[in-house]
Amino acid sequence: MAATFPDLLSSLLAADPGRPLVTFYDDATGERVELSVATWANWVAKTSSLLVEEFDLERGDRVLIDLPTHWLGPVFLGAAWNAGLAVTFDGSDAAADAVICGPATVVTYADRGGSAPVLATALLPLGVRFADPLPAGVHDFGVEVWGQPDSFLPWDPPQADDLALLAGPDGPAATTQAELVTPATGEAWDLVAGGGRLLTTANPASPTGLATFVAPLVSGGSTVWVAHADPDSLERKYAAEQATGQLH
C-alpha cells in the first residue's frame, strides 16, 4: 500500500497509464478535457518542477490553492503533494508560502507577490496564457509551465507523516501524506469503492469537493467534473461517460 502521494502516483502509472483519470466539462463554454493517468502525471510533474525549481518551494511549505471547478485543480493538488507541500484552501492564510489562483482572484492576491510567489492560471483551454498582462509579481502559469521537464524527482521527497492538507475553518481536518492515500469513508468513497467513475459538480480544489478527486484516485477510479452545469445535460453525461455514481 502507498505511504505517500509519490508512491501512489508511481503505482497508478505502473498499473494502467492510458486509462481516463480526469474528465472536465464546462457547460458555459462547451469545453471538454480528458486526461489519462499518464497525461495528468505529466502535468503534475511539470507543475511540481515549477513550484520547486522556479519558486524555491521546499518540503513542508504551505501552498494556498484558490481555484474554481476545473481540470487544473487536480493538477495543482497533485503537484503540491508530489513536492511534499501542505495545501490550504483558506484564502485568509497569510502564512502561505505560495498562492495558486484563477483569473477571478488575481487582484485579490496580487499584493502578496512581493513576499511569496503568486501563480495565476487563465483557466483557458490547453492551459494557455492570459491575454492581458498580469500585475507585477504575479506569474502566468500558461507561460512558465511549458519550459519545465516531463519528469520530477524531488531531492527531498515527502514522508508519510508530512502534512498534505492543513486544517481550515471549513475543513478538511489536517491530513498527513499517509492518511491522504489511505482509503476512508464518506459518500464519495462509497460511490467509487472498487474503482468507480464519479460524475460530480463539486470543486475538487475545495474542502467540500476534495474527496471527489482523492477517493477515485486512491480507489483506482476516475472523476468527471462539470462546471456551470446544465442540469438537463447531467444524465446524458452520466450515460456517455459510463459513470457509476453521481455527487452534486
Secondary structure as UniProt FT lines:
FT   HELIX           5..15
FT   TURN            17..18
FT   STRAND          20..26
FT   TURN            27..30
FT   STRAND          31..36
FT   HELIX           37..49
FT   HELIX           50..54
FT   TURN            59..60
FT   STRAND          62..66
FT   HELIX           72..82
FT   TURN            83..84
FT   STRAND          86..88
FT   TURN            91..92
FT   TURN            94..95
FT   STRAND          98..101
FT   HELIX           103..105
FT   HELIX           106..109
FT   HELIX           110..112
FT   TURN            113..115
FT   STRAND          118..120
FT   HELIX           125..127
FT   TURN            136..137
FT   STRAND          138..140
FT   HELIX           141..144
FT   HELIX           145..147
FT   TURN            160..161
FT   STRAND          163..165
FT   TURN            169..170
FT   STRAND          175..176
FT   HELIX           177..180
FT   HELIX           187..191
FT   TURN            192..195
FT   STRAND          197..200
FT   TURN            207..210
FT   HELIX           211..219
FT   STRAND          222..227
FT   HELIX           231..233
FT   HELIX           234..240
FT   TURN            241..242
FT   STRAND          245..247
//
